[in-house]
Amino acid sequence: MHTMWKGSISFGLVNIPIKLHTATEDKDIKLRTLHNKCHAPIKYEKICSVCEEEVKPDDIVKAYEYTKGKFVVLDREDLEKLQKENEEKAVEIIDFVKIEEIDPIYFDRSYYMSPNEGGSKAYSLLRKALQESQKVGLAKIIIRSKEQLAVIRVYENTLIMETIHYPDEVRKSGDVPNVPAENKVTKKELDTAILLIDQLTSEFKPEKYTDEYRTALLELIESKRNGKETVTAATKEAPSNVTDLMAALQASIDRTKPKKAAASKKKAAAKMKKEA
């Protein structure tokens, strides 16, 4: 499993060298965009909005727009230094809480934690302590240039870190439009709804749920491929060396014409002068 972060987690005087591994993967089917005329892939280029020319990676800088059209440019070296300084710090668990106190809206991404060299015993200690206390740890960590608040908990027999949103990143539910303020339902309607919920209640078994759209899309792609319903992207024709050579010869001839004409005129003038 690929390691995407190395560091250490500490609680109290206990320090645990760990590695992070992405716990989930995106299974979305990636579809390419083609030109309908020739079926060649579409290129997306970075074009300057003023110069209207393609910008190379080395000519791009990052900046913060503090007001419309005005920016504070941030040097790459400053950002890398700031990121390195924070990433090298040990991640400290700052609080222990009950997971039931954290609403699911706060959860973002999940990462498996494995002990790095010399960290197995401390890893086991934290895992056992979390299991016995039925608590989760709250910590801060820098991932991909962003400081994240994270929950550390036990999943099956593995420590898992789940990044969570800060409170100011969660939009207020009160801003959602057209939400009725009161429950205008009758007792009969409510009893019927609860009965339906009871009839549909079951034990959560994640393996019984599948992405039906993705499965159908894969089947459609496979059937078209097997039925030879495929296209081949058009390619640019490589310029012919013969054409290039002829063009170069013609250009050379064209460049020498004025010189030849001038030389001929001088020769003719000299001849006339001599005859005179």
Accessible surface in RSA format (square Angstrom, percent):
REM  Atomic radii and reference values for relative SASA: ProtOr
REM  Chains: A
REM  Algorithm: Lee & Richards
REM  Probe-radius: 1.40
REM  Slices: 20
REM RES _ NUM      All-atoms   Total-Side   Main-Chain    Non-polar    All polar
REM                ABS   REL    ABS   REL    ABS   REL    ABS   REL    ABS   REL
RES MET A   1   166.73  86.3  87.70  58.0  79.03 188.2  97.82  83.2  68.91  91.3
RES HIS A   2   148.19  81.0 129.89  90.3  18.30  46.8  99.14 102.2  49.04  57.1
RES THR A   3    38.75  27.6  23.30  23.6  15.45  36.8  13.45  18.1  25.30  38.3
RES MET A   4    44.38  23.0  15.59  10.3  28.79  68.6  22.49  19.1  21.89  29.0
RES TRP A   5    23.38   9.4  15.42   7.5   7.96  18.7  21.24  11.3   2.14   3.5
RES LYS A   6   131.67  64.2 110.81  68.0  20.86  49.7  56.51  50.9  75.16  80.1
RES GLY A   7    25.66  31.6   0.00   N/A  25.66  31.6  20.87  57.3   4.79  10.7
RES SER A   8    19.67  16.6  18.93  25.3   0.74   1.7   8.13  17.3  11.53  16.2
RES ILE A   9     0.00   0.0   0.00   0.0   0.00   0.0   0.00   0.0   0.00   0.0
RES SER A  10    18.05  15.2  18.05  24.1   0.00   0.0   9.31  19.8   8.74  12.2
RES PHE A  11    36.19  18.1  34.81  21.6   1.39   3.6  35.06  21.3   1.13   3.2
RES GLY A  12    72.35  89.2   0.00   N/A  72.35  89.2  43.22 118.6  29.13  65.2
RES LEU A  13   188.65 105.1 153.82 110.0  34.82  87.5 159.32 111.9  29.33  78.9
RES VAL A  14    42.95  28.3  38.97  35.3   3.98   9.6  42.95  37.3   0.00   0.0
RES ASN A  15    81.48  56.2  65.81  63.6  15.67  37.7  30.39  73.1  51.09  49.4
RES ILE A  16     0.14   0.1   0.14   0.1   0.00   0.0   0.14   0.1   0.00   0.0
RES PRO A  17    34.80  25.4  34.80  31.7   0.00   0.0  34.80  28.7   0.00   0.0
RES ILE A  18     0.21   0.1   0.21   0.2   0.00   0.0   0.21   0.2   0.00   0.0
RES LYS A  19    58.99  28.8  58.99  36.2   0.00   0.0   6.68   6.0  52.31  55.7
RES LEU A  20     0.00   0.0   0.00   0.0   0.00   0.0   0.00   0.0   0.00   0.0
RES HIS A  21    17.38   9.5  17.38  12.1   0.00   0.0  15.10  15.6   2.28   2.7
RES THR A  22    48.62  34.6  35.83  36.3  12.79  30.5  24.41  32.8  24.20  36.6
RES ALA A  23    24.85  22.8   2.85   4.4  22.00  50.1   3.49   4.9  21.36  56.6
RES THR A  24    82.37  58.6  70.90  71.9  11.47  27.3  64.99  87.3  17.39  26.3
RES GLU A  25   132.52  76.1 105.82  80.1  26.71  63.6  43.66  84.5  88.86  72.6
RES ASP A  26    99.63  69.8  63.39  63.1  36.25  85.7  43.16 101.6  56.47  56.3
RES LYS A  27   111.67  54.5  97.94  60.1  13.73  32.7  51.21  46.1  60.46  64.4
RES ASP A  28    92.37  64.7  80.18  79.8  12.19  28.8  15.18  35.7  77.19  77.0
RES ILE A  29    45.39  25.8  21.61  16.1  23.78  57.3  26.06  18.8  19.33  52.5
RES LYS A  30   155.19  75.7 129.28  79.3  25.90  61.7 102.00  91.8  53.19  56.7
RES LEU A  31   120.92  67.3  91.45  65.4  29.47  74.1  92.79  65.2  28.13  75.7
RES ARG A  32   171.68  72.1 145.43  74.1  26.25  62.5  67.01  91.6 104.66  63.4
RES THR A  33    73.03  51.9  66.43  67.3   6.61  15.7  65.33  87.8   7.70  11.6
RES LEU A  34    77.45  43.1  51.17  36.6  26.29  66.1  51.17  35.9  26.29  70.7
RES HIS A  35    81.64  44.6  79.66  55.4   1.98   5.1  48.53  50.0  33.11  38.5
RES ASN A  36   134.30  92.6 119.22 115.2  15.08  36.3  37.12  89.3  97.19  93.9
RES LYS A  37   176.98  86.3 142.29  87.3  34.69  82.6  94.32  84.9  82.66  88.0
RES CYS A  38    42.78  32.4  34.03  38.0   8.75  20.6  23.91  60.6  18.86  20.3
RES HIS A  39    59.91  32.7  58.91  40.9   1.00   2.5  35.09  36.2  24.82  28.9
RES ALA A  40    23.88  22.0  23.70  36.6   0.18   0.4  23.70  33.4   0.18   0.5
RES PRO A  41    59.07  43.0  46.31  42.2  12.76  46.4  46.31  38.2  12.76  79.3
RES ILE A  42    70.49  40.1  57.46  42.8  13.02  31.4  59.52  42.9  10.97  29.8
RES LYS A  43   160.14  78.1 135.41  83.1  24.73  58.9  92.25  83.0  67.89  72.3
RES TYR A  44   175.60  82.0 140.09  79.7  35.51  92.4 121.09  91.0  54.51  67.2
RES GLU A  45    85.53  49.1  55.13  41.7  30.40  72.4  16.63  32.2  68.90  56.3
RES LYS A  46   138.57  67.6 130.05  79.8   8.52  20.3  82.08  73.9  56.49  60.2
RES ILE A  47    90.55  51.5  62.20  46.3  28.35  68.3  62.51  45.0  28.04  76.1
RES CYS A  48    37.46  28.3  29.95  33.4   7.52  17.7  11.12  28.2  26.35  28.4
RES SER A  49   109.73  92.7  73.01  97.4  36.72  84.6  56.62 120.6  53.11  74.4
RES VAL A  50   129.35  85.1 107.44  97.3  21.91  52.8 111.07  96.5  18.28  49.6
RES CYS A  51    80.53  60.9  52.70  58.8  27.82  65.4  13.22  33.5  67.31  72.6
RES GLU A  52   140.46  80.6 114.88  86.9  25.58  60.9  30.39  58.8 110.07  89.9
RES GLU A  53   108.50  62.3 102.97  77.9   5.53  13.2  31.39  60.7  77.11  63.0
RES GLU A  54   106.77  61.3  84.12  63.6  22.65  53.9  21.48  41.6  85.29  69.6
RES VAL A  55    37.17  24.5  29.21  26.4   7.96  19.2  31.34  27.2   5.84  15.8
RES LYS A  56   145.01  70.7 142.82  87.6   2.18   5.2  87.31  78.6  57.69  61.5
RES PRO A  57   105.60  77.0 100.44  91.6   5.16  18.8 102.15  84.3   3.45  21.4
RES ASP A  58   128.15  89.8 102.47 102.0  25.68  60.7  30.59  72.0  97.56  97.3
RES ASP A  59   100.18  70.2  72.26  71.9  27.93  66.0  23.06  54.3  77.13  76.9
RES ILE A  60    63.78  36.3  55.02  41.0   8.76  21.1  58.00  41.8   5.78  15.7
RES VAL A  61   104.70  68.9  81.56  73.8  23.14  55.8  86.77  75.4  17.94  48.6
RES LYS A  62   146.52  71.5 140.46  86.2   6.06  14.4  87.08  78.4  59.44  63.3
RES ALA A  63    47.95  44.1  12.86  19.9  35.09  79.8  13.37  18.8  34.58  91.6
RES TYR A  64   141.52  66.1 138.74  78.9   2.78   7.2  96.55  72.6  44.97  55.4
RES GLU A  65    81.46  46.8  61.07  46.2  20.39  48.6  19.89  38.5  61.57  50.3
RES TYR A  66   121.51  56.7  91.56  52.1  29.95  77.9  63.86  48.0  57.65  71.1
RES THR A  67    65.26  46.4  55.25  56.0  10.01  23.8  32.88  44.2  32.38  48.9
RES LYS A  68   191.36  93.4 165.98 101.8  25.38  60.4 113.45 102.1  77.91  83.0
RES GLY A  69    52.98  65.3   0.00   N/A  52.98  65.3  29.37  80.6  23.61  52.9
RES LYS A  70   119.97  58.5 116.42  71.4   3.55   8.5  67.51  60.8  52.46  55.9
RES PHE A  71   111.85  56.0  84.64  52.4  27.22  70.8  84.64  51.3  27.22  77.9
RES VAL A  72    75.09  49.4  71.74  65.0   3.35   8.1  75.09  65.2   0.00   0.0
RES VAL A  73    85.28  56.1  62.18  56.3  23.10  55.7  62.18  54.0  23.10  62.7
RES LEU A  74    72.47  40.4  68.98  49.3   3.49   8.8  70.32  49.4   2.14   5.8
RES ASP A  75    77.47  54.3  73.02  72.7   4.44  10.5  11.37  26.8  66.10  65.9
RES ARG A  76   138.44  58.1 129.87  66.2   8.57  20.4  50.75  69.4  87.70  53.2
RES GLU A  77   124.75  71.6 119.41  90.3   5.34  12.7  65.73 127.1  59.02  48.2
RES ASP A  78    85.17  59.7  79.02  78.7   6.14  14.5  23.66  55.7  61.51  61.3
RES LEU A  79    61.69  34.4  58.32  41.7   3.37   8.5  58.64  41.2   3.05   8.2
RES GLU A  80   100.10  57.5  95.24  72.0   4.87  11.6  38.93  75.3  61.17  49.9
RES LYS A  81   135.72  66.2 129.04  79.2   6.68  15.9  78.61  70.8  57.11  60.8
RES LEU A  82   106.69  59.4 105.35  75.4   1.34   3.4 106.45  74.8   0.24   0.7
RES GLN A  83    55.46  31.0  49.77  36.4   5.69  13.5  12.84  27.3  42.62  32.3
RES LYS A  84   128.81  62.8 126.85  77.8   1.96   4.7  71.18  64.1  57.63  61.4
RES GLU A  85    84.62  48.6  76.66  58.0   7.96  19.0  37.34  72.2  47.28  38.6
RES ASN A  86    43.07  29.7  36.01  34.8   7.06  17.0   1.34   3.2  41.72  40.3
RES GLU A  87    53.37  30.6  45.65  34.5   7.73  18.4  10.84  21.0  42.54  34.7
RES GLU A  88   125.48  72.0  89.39  67.6  36.08  85.9  46.59  90.1  78.89  64.4
RES LYS A  89   130.65  63.7 120.28  73.8  10.37  24.7  81.55  73.4  49.10  52.3
RES ALA A  90    54.65  50.3  29.92  46.2  24.73  56.3  31.55  44.4  23.10  61.2
RES VAL A  91     7.69   5.1   5.21   4.7   2.48   6.0   7.69   6.7   0.00   0.0
RES GLU A  92   100.90  57.9  95.74  72.4   5.16  12.3  18.16  35.1  82.73  67.5
RES ILE A  93    10.87   6.2   0.03   0.0  10.83  26.1   0.03   0.0  10.83  29.4
RES ILE A  94    87.93  50.0  60.54  45.1  27.39  66.0  65.78  47.4  22.14  60.1
RES ASP A  95    76.33  53.5  71.72  71.4   4.60  10.9  11.00  25.9  65.33  65.2
RES PHE A  96    91.10  45.6  65.82  40.8  25.28  65.8  65.82  39.9  25.28  72.3
RES VAL A  97    34.38  22.6  29.50  26.7   4.88  11.8  34.38  29.9   0.00   0.0
RES LYS A  98   107.60  52.5 106.84  65.6   0.75   1.8  49.23  44.3  58.36  62.2
RES ILE A  99    59.51  33.9  56.15  41.8   3.36   8.1  56.15  40.4   3.36   9.1
RES GLU A 100   144.20  82.8 108.28  81.9  35.92  85.5  72.98 141.2  71.22  58.1
RES GLU A 101   125.31  71.9  87.01  65.8  38.30  91.2  46.16  89.3  79.14  64.6
RES ILE A 102    24.81  14.1  15.85  11.8   8.96  21.6  18.51  13.3   6.30  17.1
RES ASP A 103    79.23  55.5  71.72  71.4   7.52  17.8  23.99  56.5  55.24  55.1
RES PRO A 104   104.69  76.3  94.88  86.5   9.81  35.7  95.22  78.6   9.47  58.9
RES ILE A 105   102.32  58.2  84.27  62.8  18.05  43.5  94.14  67.8   8.18  22.2
RES TYR A 106    64.50  30.1  64.50  36.7   0.00   0.0  30.03  22.6  34.47  42.5
RES PHE A 107    53.64  26.8  36.71  22.7  16.93  44.0  36.75  22.3  16.89  48.3
RES ASP A 108    72.60  50.9  40.14  40.0  32.46  76.8   3.20   7.5  69.41  69.2
RES ARG A 109   103.31  43.4  98.18  50.0   5.13  12.2  37.13  50.7  66.18  40.1
RES SER A 110    21.29  18.0  19.41  25.9   1.88   4.3   2.98   6.3  18.31  25.7
RES TYR A 111     4.82   2.2   4.82   2.7   0.00   0.0   0.08   0.1   4.74   5.8
RES TYR A 112    56.11  26.2  56.11  31.9   0.00   0.0  27.50  20.7  28.61  35.3
RES MET A 113     1.34   0.7   0.34   0.2   0.99   2.4   0.39   0.3   0.95   1.3
RES SER A 114    33.20  28.1  32.49  43.4   0.72   1.6  30.30  64.5   2.90   4.1
RES PRO A 115    46.82  34.1  30.49  27.8  16.32  59.3  30.49  25.2  16.32 101.5
RES ASN A 116    36.32  25.0  31.33  30.3   5.00  12.0   3.66   8.8  32.66  31.6
RES GLU A 117   163.01  93.6 139.86 105.8  23.15  55.1  62.56 121.0 100.45  82.0
RES GLY A 118    84.93 104.7   0.00   N/A  84.93 104.7  43.08 118.2  41.85  93.7
RES GLY A 119     0.08   0.1   0.00   N/A   0.08   0.1   0.08   0.2   0.00   0.0
RES SER A 120    72.20  61.0  70.05  93.5   2.15   5.0  41.97  89.4  30.23  42.3
RES LYS A 121   182.91  89.2 173.63 106.5   9.28  22.1 121.94 109.8  60.97  64.9
RES ALA A 122    19.63  18.0  14.39  22.2   5.23  11.9  17.86  25.2   1.76   4.7
RES TYR A 123    14.52   6.8  14.52   8.3   0.00   0.0  11.19   8.4   3.34   4.1
RES SER A 124    46.47  39.3  44.17  58.9   2.30   5.3  25.12  53.5  21.35  29.9
RES LEU A 125    93.47  52.1  87.82  62.8   5.65  14.2  92.90  65.2   0.56   1.5
RES LEU A 126     0.66   0.4   0.66   0.5   0.00   0.0   0.66   0.5   0.00   0.0
RES ARG A 127    51.83  21.8  51.83  26.4   0.00   0.0   0.00   0.0  51.83  31.4
RES LYS A 128   116.35  56.8 116.19  71.3   0.16   0.4  71.62  64.5  44.74  47.7
RES ALA A 129    42.37  39.0  32.22  49.7  10.15  23.1  40.66  57.3   1.71   4.5
RES LEU A 130     6.10   3.4   2.88   2.1   3.22   8.1   3.09   2.2   3.01   8.1
RES GLN A 131    77.76  43.5  56.53  41.3  21.22  50.5  31.05  66.1  46.70  35.4
RES GLU A 132   123.58  71.0  94.92  71.8  28.66  68.2  38.09  73.7  85.49  69.8
RES SER A 133    56.47  47.7  34.26  45.7  22.22  51.2  41.61  88.6  14.87  20.8
RES GLN A 134   148.73  83.2 128.26  93.7  20.47  48.7  41.41  88.1 107.33  81.4
RES LYS A 135    71.31  34.8  66.15  40.6   5.17  12.3  17.82  16.0  53.49  57.0
RES VAL A 136     8.07   5.3   8.07   7.3   0.00   0.0   8.07   7.0   0.00   0.0
RES GLY A 137     0.01   0.0   0.00   N/A   0.01   0.0   0.01   0.0   0.00   0.0
RES LEU A 138    27.37  15.2  27.37  19.6   0.00   0.0  27.37  19.2   0.00   0.0
RES ALA A 139     0.00   0.0   0.00   0.0   0.00   0.0   0.00   0.0   0.00   0.0
RES LYS A 140    90.34  44.1  83.72  51.4   6.62  15.8  35.83  32.2  54.51  58.1
RES ILE A 141     3.77   2.1   0.06   0.0   3.71   8.9   3.70   2.7   0.07   0.2
RES ILE A 142    24.53  14.0  21.45  16.0   3.08   7.4  21.45  15.4   3.08   8.4
RES ILE A 143     6.18   3.5   4.28   3.2   1.90   4.6   5.02   3.6   1.16   3.2
RES ARG A 144   150.06  63.0 123.15  62.8  26.91  64.1  74.80 102.2  75.25  45.6
RES SER A 145    82.14  69.4  50.35  67.2  31.79  73.2  34.79  74.1  47.35  66.3
RES LYS A 146    91.56  44.7  88.04  54.0   3.52   8.4  62.32  56.1  29.23  31.1
RES GLU A 147    80.71  46.3  72.02  54.5   8.70  20.7  18.98  36.7  61.73  50.4
RES GLN A 148    25.68  14.4  25.61  18.7   0.07   0.2   0.07   0.2  25.61  19.4
RES LEU A 149    26.95  15.0  26.95  19.3   0.00   0.0  26.95  18.9   0.00   0.0
RES ALA A 150     0.00   0.0   0.00   0.0   0.00   0.0   0.00   0.0   0.00   0.0
RES VAL A 151     0.00   0.0   0.00   0.0   0.00   0.0   0.00   0.0   0.00   0.0
RES ILE A 152     0.00   0.0   0.00   0.0   0.00   0.0   0.00   0.0   0.00   0.0
RES ARG A 153    55.47  23.3  55.26  28.2   0.21   0.5   7.12   9.7  48.35  29.3
RES VAL A 154    32.03  21.1  12.54  11.3  19.50  47.0  12.54  10.9  19.50  52.9
RES TYR A 155    88.18  41.2  86.70  49.3   1.47   3.8  48.77  36.6  39.41  48.6
RES GLU A 156   143.89  82.6 106.92  80.9  36.97  88.0  54.22 104.9  89.67  73.2
RES ASN A 157    96.06  66.2  91.40  88.3   4.67  11.2  32.80  78.9  63.26  61.1
RES THR A 158    46.18  32.8  45.69  46.3   0.49   1.2  15.89  21.3  30.29  45.8
RES LEU A 159     0.15   0.1   0.15   0.1   0.00   0.0   0.15   0.1   0.00   0.0
RES ILE A 160     8.28   4.7   8.28   6.2   0.00   0.0   8.28   6.0   0.00   0.0
RES MET A 161     0.00   0.0   0.00   0.0   0.00   0.0   0.00   0.0   0.00   0.0
RES GLU A 162    19.63  11.3  19.63  14.9   0.00   0.0   0.71   1.4  18.92  15.4
RES THR A 163     1.40   1.0   1.40   1.4   0.00   0.0   0.53   0.7   0.87   1.3
RES ILE A 164     8.54   4.9   7.39   5.5   1.14   2.8   7.69   5.5   0.85   2.3
RES HIS A 165    57.28  31.3  55.93  38.9   1.35   3.4  35.10  36.2  22.18  25.8
RES TYR A 166    49.59  23.2  49.59  28.2   0.00   0.0  49.59  37.3   0.00   0.0
RES PRO A 167    93.65  68.3  83.44  76.1  10.20  37.1  83.92  69.3   9.73  60.5
RES ASP A 168   131.87  92.4  91.32  90.9  40.56  95.9  51.85 122.0  80.02  79.8
RES GLU A 169    72.64  41.7  41.47  31.4  31.18  74.2  31.04  60.0  41.60  34.0
RES VAL A 170    32.97  21.7  18.37  16.6  14.61  35.2  21.78  18.9  11.19  30.4
RES ARG A 171   223.25  93.7 202.50 103.2  20.75  49.4  80.25 109.7 143.00  86.7
RES LYS A 172   158.76  77.5 148.65  91.2  10.11  24.1  97.37  87.6  61.39  65.4
RES SER A 173    97.14  82.1  81.44 108.7  15.69  36.2  49.62 105.7  47.52  66.6
RES GLY A 174    73.56  90.7   0.00   N/A  73.56  90.7  42.23 115.9  31.33  70.2
RES ASP A 175   109.91  77.0  83.09  82.7  26.82  63.4  34.12  80.3  75.78  75.6
RES VAL A 176    84.25  55.4  73.53  66.6  10.72  25.8  75.98  66.0   8.28  22.5
RES PRO A 177   103.05  75.1  84.44  77.0  18.62  67.7  94.59  78.1   8.46  52.6
RES ASN A 178   150.72 103.9 107.45 103.8  43.27 104.2  41.04  98.8 109.68 106.0
RES VAL A 179    96.02  63.2  72.00  65.2  24.02  57.9  73.45  63.8  22.58  61.2
RES PRO A 180   110.51  80.5  85.20  77.7  25.31  92.0  97.32  80.3  13.19  82.0
RES ALA A 181   107.55  98.9  60.32  93.1  47.23 107.4  70.11  98.7  37.44  99.2
RES GLU A 182   120.35  69.1 108.04  81.7  12.31  29.3  39.06  75.5  81.29  66.4
RES ASN A 183   143.55  99.0 113.03 109.2  30.52  73.5  22.13  53.3 121.42 117.4
RES LYS A 184   182.95  89.3 144.21  88.5  38.74  92.2  96.86  87.2  86.09  91.7
RES VAL A 185    89.87  59.1  63.27  57.3  26.60  64.1  65.61  57.0  24.26  65.8
RES THR A 186    79.94  56.9  73.66  74.7   6.28  15.0  76.81 103.2   3.13   4.7
RES LYS A 187   156.78  76.5 143.90  88.3  12.88  30.7 118.09 106.3  38.69  41.2
RES LYS A 188   166.31  81.1 159.65  98.0   6.66  15.9 106.48  95.8  59.83  63.7
RES GLU A 189   100.42  57.7  90.19  68.2  10.23  24.4  44.78  86.6  55.64  45.4
RES LEU A 190    89.41  49.8  86.92  62.2   2.49   6.3  89.41  62.8   0.00   0.0
RES ASP A 191    66.23  46.4  59.07  58.8   7.16  16.9  28.54  67.2  37.69  37.6
RES THR A 192    83.20  59.2  79.43  80.5   3.76   9.0  65.15  87.5  18.04  27.3
RES ALA A 193    46.44  42.7  40.82  63.0   5.62  12.8  45.65  64.3   0.79   2.1
RES ILE A 194    83.15  47.3  83.15  61.9   0.00   0.0  83.15  59.9   0.00   0.0
RES LEU A 195   103.04  57.4 100.69  72.0   2.35   5.9 102.91  72.3   0.13   0.4
RES LEU A 196    98.78  55.0  97.33  69.6   1.45   3.7  98.48  69.2   0.30   0.8
RES ILE A 197   108.22  61.6 105.24  78.4   2.98   7.2 107.39  77.3   0.83   2.2
RES ASP A 198    90.04  63.1  72.99  72.6  17.06  40.3  23.97  56.4  66.07  65.9
RES GLN A 199   126.80  70.9  90.71  66.3  36.09  85.9  38.13  81.2  88.67  67.3
RES LEU A 200   133.47  74.3 108.84  77.9  24.64  61.9 113.19  79.5  20.28  54.6
RES THR A 201    98.12  69.8  69.50  70.5  28.62  68.2  67.79  91.0  30.33  45.9
RES SER A 202    75.15  63.5  41.06  54.8  34.08  78.5  41.78  89.0  33.36  46.7
RES GLU A 203   131.61  75.6 112.48  85.1  19.13  45.6  49.70  96.1  81.91  66.9
RES PHE A 204   147.83  74.0 125.93  78.0  21.90  57.0 128.79  78.1  19.03  54.5
RES LYS A 205   101.69  49.6 100.75  61.8   0.94   2.2  44.13  39.7  57.56  61.3
RES PRO A 206    78.89  57.5  70.25  64.0   8.64  31.4  71.14  58.7   7.75  48.2
RES GLU A 207   133.36  76.6 102.68  77.7  30.68  73.1  75.48 146.0  57.88  47.3
RES LYS A 208   116.28  56.7  82.57  50.7  33.71  80.3  61.09  55.0  55.19  58.8
RES TYR A 209   125.17  58.4 105.27  59.9  19.90  51.8  87.97  66.1  37.21  45.9
RES THR A 210   103.68  73.7  73.74  74.8  29.94  71.3  64.20  86.2  39.47  59.7
RES ASP A 211    65.22  45.7  50.32  50.1  14.90  35.2  23.59  55.5  41.63  41.5
RES GLU A 212   138.06  79.3 129.01  97.6   9.04  21.5  45.78  88.5  92.28  75.3
RES TYR A 213   161.22  75.3 152.47  86.8   8.74  22.8 125.22  94.1  36.00  44.4
RES ARG A 214    65.73  27.6  65.26  33.3   0.47   1.1   7.02   9.6  58.71  35.6
RES THR A 215    67.21  47.8  65.71  66.6   1.50   3.6  47.48  63.8  19.73  29.8
RES ALA A 216    55.41  50.9  49.19  75.9   6.22  14.1  50.83  71.6   4.57  12.1
RES LEU A 217    27.69  15.4  24.09  17.2   3.60   9.0  27.26  19.1   0.43   1.2
RES LEU A 218    87.84  48.9  84.38  60.4   3.46   8.7  84.67  59.5   3.17   8.5
RES GLU A 219   111.60  64.1 103.90  78.6   7.70  18.3  45.29  87.6  66.31  54.1
RES LEU A 220    93.80  52.2  89.07  63.7   4.73  11.9  93.29  65.5   0.52   1.4
RES ILE A 221    68.71  39.1  66.13  49.3   2.58   6.2  67.57  48.7   1.14   3.1
RES GLU A 222    74.04  42.5  74.00  56.0   0.04   0.1  37.89  73.3  36.15  29.5
RES SER A 223    64.68  54.7  50.67  67.6  14.01  32.3  47.69 101.5  16.99  23.8
RES LYS A 224    88.07  43.0  87.70  53.8   0.37   0.9  53.14  47.8  34.93  37.2
RES ARG A 225   136.72  57.4 130.93  66.7   5.79  13.8  49.16  67.2  87.56  53.1
RES ASN A 226    95.64  66.0  71.80  69.4  23.85  57.4  30.39  73.1  65.25  63.1
RES GLY A 227    47.48  58.5   0.00   N/A  47.48  58.5  28.39  77.9  19.09  42.8
RES LYS A 228   171.47  83.7 152.73  93.7  18.74  44.6  96.68  87.0  74.79  79.7
RES GLU A 229   113.36  65.1  85.31  64.5  28.05  66.8  41.98  81.2  71.38  58.3
RES THR A 230    90.32  64.2  61.93  62.8  28.39  67.7  40.96  55.0  49.36  74.6
RES VAL A 231    86.92  57.2  57.65  52.2  29.27  70.5  64.03  55.6  22.89  62.1
RES THR A 232   125.05  88.9 103.67 105.1  21.38  51.0  71.90  96.6  53.15  80.4
RES ALA A 233    41.29  38.0  28.02  43.2  13.27  30.2  28.02  39.5  13.27  35.2
RES ALA A 234    54.77  50.4  34.48  53.2  20.28  46.1  45.13  63.6   9.64  25.5
RES THR A 235   121.79  86.6  92.93  94.2  28.86  68.8  70.18  94.3  51.61  78.0
RES LYS A 236   203.50  99.3 175.08 107.4  28.43  67.7 125.28 112.8  78.23  83.3
RES GLU A 237   166.46  95.6 138.81 105.0  27.64  65.8  58.06 112.3 108.39  88.5
RES ALA A 238    90.66  83.4  62.61  96.6  28.06  63.8  67.66  95.3  23.01  60.9
RES PRO A 239   105.89  77.2  83.51  76.1  22.38  81.4  94.48  78.0  11.40  70.9
RES SER A 240    55.38  46.8  42.50  56.7  12.88  29.7  37.63  80.1  17.75  24.9
RES ASN A 241   125.46  86.5 116.73 112.8   8.73  21.0  31.55  75.9  93.92  90.8
RES VAL A 242   105.67  69.5 104.59  94.7   1.09   2.6 105.67  91.8   0.00   0.0
RES THR A 243    86.22  61.3  81.62  82.7   4.60  11.0  62.72  84.2  23.50  35.5
RES ASP A 244    73.76  51.7  66.91  66.6   6.84  16.2  28.03  66.0  45.72  45.6
RES LEU A 245   107.92  60.1 103.41  74.0   4.51  11.3 107.60  75.6   0.32   0.9
RES MET A 246   114.50  59.3 113.39  75.0   1.12   2.7  91.36  77.7  23.14  30.7
RES ALA A 247    59.90  55.1  46.62  71.9  13.28  30.2  55.17  77.7   4.73  12.5
RES ALA A 248    54.99  50.6  45.44  70.1   9.55  21.7  53.32  75.1   1.67   4.4
RES LEU A 249    88.95  49.5  88.59  63.4   0.36   0.9  88.71  62.3   0.24   0.6
RES GLN A 250    90.75  50.7  89.73  65.6   1.02   2.4  39.18  83.4  51.57  39.1
RES ALA A 251    40.20  37.0  34.64  53.5   5.57  12.7  39.33  55.4   0.87   2.3
RES SER A 252    45.15  38.2  43.77  58.4   1.38   3.2  26.35  56.1  18.80  26.3
RES ILE A 253    88.51  50.4  86.75  64.6   1.76   4.2  88.44  63.7   0.07   0.2
RES ASP A 254    67.55  47.3  58.20  57.9   9.35  22.1  26.56  62.5  40.99  40.9
RES ARG A 255   162.40  68.2 149.39  76.2  13.01  31.0  75.31 102.9  87.10  52.8
RES THR A 256    55.10  39.2  55.10  55.9   0.00   0.0  50.12  67.3   4.98   7.5
RES LYS A 257   116.93  57.0 113.68  69.8   3.25   7.7  70.16  63.2  46.77  49.8
RES PRO A 258    86.60  63.1  74.26  67.7  12.34  44.9  82.69  68.3   3.91  24.3
RES LYS A 259   154.32  75.3 145.13  89.0   9.19  21.9  94.28  84.9  60.04  64.0
RES LYS A 260   141.71  69.1 137.64  84.5   4.08   9.7  85.70  77.1  56.01  59.7
RES ALA A 261    51.94  47.8  42.40  65.4   9.54  21.7  50.97  71.8   0.97   2.6
RES ALA A 262    48.15  44.3  42.79  66.0   5.36  12.2  47.32  66.6   0.82   2.2
RES ALA A 263    58.66  53.9  49.56  76.5   9.09  20.7  54.52  76.8   4.14  11.0
RES SER A 264    69.51  58.7  60.66  81.0   8.85  20.4  36.02  76.7  33.49  46.9
RES LYS A 265   152.43  74.4 144.14  88.4   8.29  19.7  91.71  82.5  60.72  64.7
RES LYS A 266   154.80  75.5 146.60  90.0   8.19  19.5  93.83  84.5  60.97  64.9
RES LYS A 267   160.82  78.5 152.72  93.7   8.10  19.3 101.80  91.6  59.03  62.9
RES ALA A 268    51.05  46.9  45.31  69.9   5.74  13.0  50.51  71.1   0.54   1.4
RES ALA A 269    59.77  55.0  50.15  77.4   9.62  21.9  55.20  77.7   4.57  12.1
RES ALA A 270    61.47  56.5  50.23  77.5  11.23  25.6  56.32  79.3   5.15  13.6
RES LYS A 271   132.16  64.5 126.83  77.8   5.33  12.7  74.08  66.7  58.08  61.9
RES MET A 272   136.87  70.9 130.94  86.7   5.94  14.1 103.17  87.7  33.71  44.7
RES LYS A 273   171.22  83.5 153.87  94.4  17.35  41.3 103.21  92.9  68.01  72.4
RES LYS A 274   185.60  90.5 153.37  94.1  32.24  76.8 105.36  94.8  80.24  85.5
RES GLU A 275   128.05  73.5  90.03  68.1  38.02  90.5  47.10  91.1  80.96  66.1
RES ALA A 276   120.31 110.6  50.88  78.5  69.43 157.9  75.83 106.8  44.48 117.8
END  Absolute sums over single chains surface
CHAIN  1 A    23460.8      19620.8       3840.0      13664.1       9796.7
END  Absolute sums over all chains
TOTAL         23460.8      19620.8       3840.0      13664.1       9796.7
